[in-house]
Amino acid sequence: MKSIRTIIAAFFAALLLGAGIASAFSVDLTFPNAAGMPVMTYATVNGSLTDVHTFHFNINLAPGLSNDLGGGGNFGMDHFAFNTDLLGQISISNLDPTMWTIQLNKNMDGFGTYDIRMLHGQQGQPRPPRTDYLYFDVLAPNVNLTENNFFILSDSPADNGQGHFAAHIGGFNNYVPGSTFVRDEENPIPEPGTMILLGISLLTAAGFMRKMQK
């Protein structure tokens, strides 16, 4: 009986260890709201835990996207939006590029209302050139962060579907009107990293069981 309890404890410990490590996500922004635009990967959003109080975001346009869309001299991203259940408890730092304005509770053109929308430049001022990437950290001094604090769907109404993340990409010539908002899937498949860790946990538990049976 004791050995069975040991096996069960090891099994759940392995699962919890895997879940704790996998506080990260990688999702593609694939759904445009502009008529006639293809469903494809426009950008990828990566989020990862730097330490218990710091979550790092890394957003990059898809390789070759400028060629696919006929990007001009000011092709790139100028809005990015995400959700969080920690409004009032977080701050954003280490912006790269640096010229982004933080706005709260803004709609992303049919994708619903997002808790935080980031605008490249200042509203009403001459805008800097669009960019093909955005990096920043979210700091929460009094909270232990996980991906669950950010992997949250936008609020309805969302005529073009809800998303966890959204961006605006403009300055291209292959489609009219030359810009589009894009979002991720409403029900994405778990990222490979999480599935791999879960698989390792299950294999570890199976190894314990085989060893105890000998």
C-alpha positions as CSV (number, residue, x, y, z in Angstrom):
1,M,0.0,0.0,0.0
2,K,2.8,2.4,0.8
3,S,4.4,1.8,-2.6
4,I,1.2,2.6,-4.3
5,R,0.9,5.9,-2.4
6,T,4.5,6.6,-3.4
7,I,3.7,6.0,-7.1
8,I,0.6,8.2,-7.0
9,A,2.5,11.0,-5.2
10,A,5.3,10.9,-7.7
11,F,2.8,10.9,-10.6
12,F,1.1,14.1,-9.4
13,A,4.4,15.7,-8.4
14,A,5.6,15.2,-11.9
15,L,2.4,16.7,-13.4
16,L,2.6,19.7,-11.1
17,L,6.3,20.3,-11.9
18,G,5.5,20.3,-15.6
19,A,2.6,22.7,-15.1
20,G,4.8,25.0,-13.1
21,I,7.5,25.2,-15.7
22,A,5.2,25.7,-18.6
23,S,4.1,29.2,-17.7
24,A,4.5,30.4,-21.3
25,F,2.7,30.6,-24.5
26,S,3.2,31.1,-28.2
27,V,0.3,32.0,-30.4
28,D,-0.1,33.2,-34.0
29,L,-2.2,36.1,-35.0
30,T,-4.0,34.7,-38.0
31,F,-7.5,36.1,-38.4
32,P,-7.8,39.5,-40.3
33,N,-10.9,41.7,-40.1
34,A,-10.4,43.3,-43.5
35,A,-12.5,41.8,-46.3
36,G,-10.6,39.7,-48.8
37,M,-7.5,39.2,-46.6
38,P,-6.3,35.6,-46.3
39,V,-6.2,33.6,-43.0
40,M,-2.5,33.2,-42.4
41,T,0.2,33.9,-39.8
42,Y,0.6,37.7,-39.7
43,A,2.5,37.8,-36.4
44,T,3.5,35.6,-33.4
45,V,3.1,36.5,-29.8
46,N,5.4,34.9,-27.3
47,G,5.0,35.3,-23.6
48,S,7.2,33.8,-20.9
49,L,7.9,34.2,-17.2
50,T,11.2,35.9,-16.5
51,D,10.7,35.6,-12.7
52,V,7.6,35.3,-10.5
53,H,6.9,39.1,-10.8
54,T,7.9,39.7,-14.4
55,F,6.3,38.4,-17.6
56,H,8.1,39.1,-20.9
57,F,6.2,39.7,-24.2
58,N,7.9,39.3,-27.6
59,I,5.8,40.1,-30.7
60,N,7.2,39.6,-34.2
61,L,5.7,39.9,-37.6
62,A,5.9,36.7,-39.6
63,P,9.0,36.3,-41.8
64,G,8.3,37.3,-45.4
65,L,5.1,39.1,-44.5
66,S,6.2,42.3,-46.2
67,N,6.7,40.4,-49.4
68,D,3.4,38.6,-49.1
69,L,1.5,41.9,-48.5
70,G,3.5,44.1,-50.8
71,G,4.9,46.2,-47.9
72,G,5.9,49.8,-48.7
73,G,8.2,52.2,-46.9
74,N,6.0,52.4,-43.8
75,F,5.0,48.8,-43.5
76,G,4.7,47.2,-40.1
77,M,2.8,47.1,-36.8
78,D,1.4,50.2,-35.0
79,H,-1.1,48.7,-32.5
80,F,-0.9,45.8,-30.1
81,A,-3.5,44.7,-27.5
82,F,-3.8,42.2,-24.8
83,N,-5.9,41.4,-21.7
84,T,-5.1,40.9,-18.0
85,D,-7.0,40.4,-14.8
86,L,-4.4,42.6,-13.0
87,L,-5.3,46.1,-14.1
88,G,-4.0,48.5,-11.5
89,Q,-1.5,46.0,-10.2
90,I,1.0,46.0,-13.1
91,S,3.3,48.3,-15.0
92,I,4.9,48.0,-18.4
93,S,8.7,48.5,-18.8
94,N,11.7,47.8,-21.1
95,L,9.8,48.8,-24.2
96,D,11.6,48.1,-27.4
97,P,11.0,50.2,-29.6
98,T,10.4,52.8,-26.9
99,M,7.8,55.1,-28.5
100,W,4.6,53.3,-27.5
101,T,1.6,54.8,-25.6
102,I,-0.4,52.7,-23.2
103,Q,-4.2,52.9,-23.4
104,L,-6.8,51.1,-21.3
105,N,-10.1,49.4,-22.3
106,K,-10.0,50.1,-26.0
107,N,-11.8,48.3,-28.9
108,M,-9.7,46.7,-31.6
109,D,-12.1,47.3,-34.5
110,G,-14.6,44.4,-34.2
111,F,-12.4,42.1,-32.0
112,G,-13.9,43.4,-28.8
113,T,-12.5,45.5,-26.0
114,Y,-9.0,44.8,-24.7
115,D,-7.7,45.8,-21.3
116,I,-4.5,47.2,-22.6
117,R,-3.9,48.7,-26.1
118,M,-0.5,49.9,-27.1
119,L,-0.2,52.6,-29.7
120,H,3.0,53.3,-31.6
121,G,3.5,57.0,-31.0
122,Q,1.2,59.6,-29.4
123,Q,-2.5,60.1,-30.3
124,G,-2.9,63.3,-32.3
125,Q,0.9,63.6,-32.9
126,P,3.0,62.7,-36.0
127,R,3.4,59.0,-35.8
128,P,6.8,57.2,-35.9
129,P,7.4,54.6,-38.6
130,R,5.7,51.3,-38.0
131,T,7.8,48.4,-36.6
132,D,8.1,44.7,-37.3
133,Y,8.5,43.8,-33.6
134,L,7.6,44.8,-30.1
135,Y,9.2,43.6,-26.8
136,F,8.2,44.6,-23.3
137,D,8.0,43.4,-19.7
138,V,4.9,43.4,-17.5
139,L,5.8,43.9,-13.8
140,A,3.6,42.9,-10.9
141,P,5.5,43.5,-7.6
142,N,2.8,42.0,-5.4
143,V,1.6,39.1,-7.5
144,N,3.1,35.9,-8.6
145,L,2.5,36.0,-12.4
146,T,1.5,33.1,-14.7
147,E,0.3,32.9,-18.3
148,N,-3.3,32.8,-16.9
149,N,-3.0,36.4,-16.0
150,F,-2.8,37.3,-19.7
151,F,-4.3,34.5,-21.7
152,I,-7.8,36.0,-21.5
153,L,-10.3,36.6,-24.3
154,S,-11.4,40.2,-25.2
155,D,-14.8,41.4,-24.0
156,S,-17.9,41.3,-26.3
157,P,-19.4,42.7,-28.4
158,A,-16.9,41.4,-31.0
159,D,-18.5,41.1,-34.4
160,N,-15.3,39.7,-35.9
161,G,-14.6,37.3,-33.1
162,Q,-12.8,37.5,-29.7
163,G,-9.1,37.1,-29.3
164,H,-6.5,36.9,-26.5
165,F,-4.2,39.2,-28.5
166,A,-4.6,41.5,-31.5
167,A,-2.5,43.9,-33.6
168,H,-2.9,46.3,-36.4
169,I,-0.6,46.0,-39.4
170,G,-0.5,48.6,-42.2
171,G,1.5,50.0,-45.1
172,F,1.0,47.3,-47.7
173,N,-0.1,47.4,-51.3
174,N,-1.4,43.9,-52.3
175,Y,-4.8,44.4,-50.6
176,V,-7.2,47.2,-50.2
177,P,-7.5,49.1,-47.9
178,G,-3.8,48.5,-47.2
179,S,-4.1,47.7,-43.5
180,T,-5.8,45.2,-41.2
181,F,-6.4,44.2,-37.6
182,V,-5.5,40.6,-36.8
183,R,-6.2,38.4,-33.8
184,D,-5.4,34.9,-32.6
185,E,-7.8,31.9,-32.4
186,E,-10.5,32.0,-29.7
187,N,-9.7,28.3,-28.7
188,P,-6.1,27.7,-29.6
189,I,-4.4,24.3,-29.4
190,P,-2.0,24.2,-26.4
191,E,1.6,25.2,-27.4
192,P,4.1,22.4,-28.1
193,G,6.1,23.3,-25.0
194,T,3.3,22.5,-22.6
195,M,2.4,19.2,-24.4
196,I,6.1,18.1,-24.3
197,L,6.3,18.8,-20.6
198,L,3.1,16.9,-19.9
199,G,4.4,14.0,-21.9
200,I,7.7,14.0,-19.9
201,S,5.6,14.0,-16.7
202,L,3.6,11.0,-17.8
203,L,6.7,9.1,-18.9
204,T,8.3,9.8,-15.6
205,A,5.3,8.5,-13.7
206,A,5.2,5.4,-16.0
207,G,8.9,4.8,-15.2
208,F,8.2,4.8,-11.5
209,M,5.3,2.3,-11.9
210,R,7.4,-0.1,-14.0
211,K,10.2,0.1,-11.5
212,M,7.9,-0.7,-8.6
213,Q,6.5,-3.7,-10.4
214,K,9.9,-5.4,-10.8
